[in-house]
Amino acid sequence: MDKDPHVVIVGGGFGGLYTARGLAKAPVRVTLIDKRNYHLFRPLLYQVATGLLSADEIAPPLRSIFSRQRNIEVLMSEVNGIDTQNGLIQLPQYTLHYDFLVLATGITYNYFGHGEWRQIAPGLESLDDADRIRGKILLPFETAERIAAGGTANQEMIQQLLTFVLVGAGTVGVEVASTMAEMMRMALAHDFRGHPDTLNQCPLFGVKWTSTSSKCSKGNAIKSFPEEIYDS
């Protein structure tokens, strides 16, 4: 077994997962490295962000997934460097030799050179992001409810609190927008009673989205970013 070629896969997402499964019957040793010990099913991550699913429902442990595959080892670690000349991968604790290396580390969000936007507009690429977004959805309702209960709020103030902007009208953007609209009408409108009229007065129930495509600038979708953003 030790004489078999060693395949190191970095990343436990879909690319790494299916690569490892495809090598199940191959005469190789497989090491799967990921900074998390679970596989994140990202297509349903938006449902965690909107409170429809819990985190454990879309994040099965990698070791459980590969429990019946005998030629694989799962390591929860991070890669600090790669020496392609000598076939070495540097982990925090030690160096690992490989014969074949697969890098399947996933994607990152593009903030067009404005890294400071991440603090106020997190992307949706991890369970931590989903928790943060869920908080950003629910906390304005709590604030609006508290203000309305004190009798000091006007309709414009409540409307501003309960307006959400989603950047991107791709699959995730549309799914989040539609789920938020459904959640606001069917769940939150019953739970938060101080501002029902605000939730019902616009077709998207306070949700707006923006896209780089002019096709998505109709109705309640706000206009696209100005061109200077992309030139920065």
Secondary structure, 3 states (H helix, E strand, C coil): CCCCCEEEEECCCHHHHHHHHHCCCCCCEEEEEECCCECCCHHHHHHHHCCCCCHHHCCCEHHHHCCCCCCEEEEECCCCEEECCCCEEECCCCEEECCEEEECCCCCCCCCCCCCHHHHCCCCCCHHHHHHHHHHHHHHHHHHHHHHHCCCCCHHHHHHHCCEEEECCCHHHHHHHHHHHHHHHHHHHHHCCCCHHHHHCCCCCCEEEECCCHHHCCCCCCCCCCHHHHHC
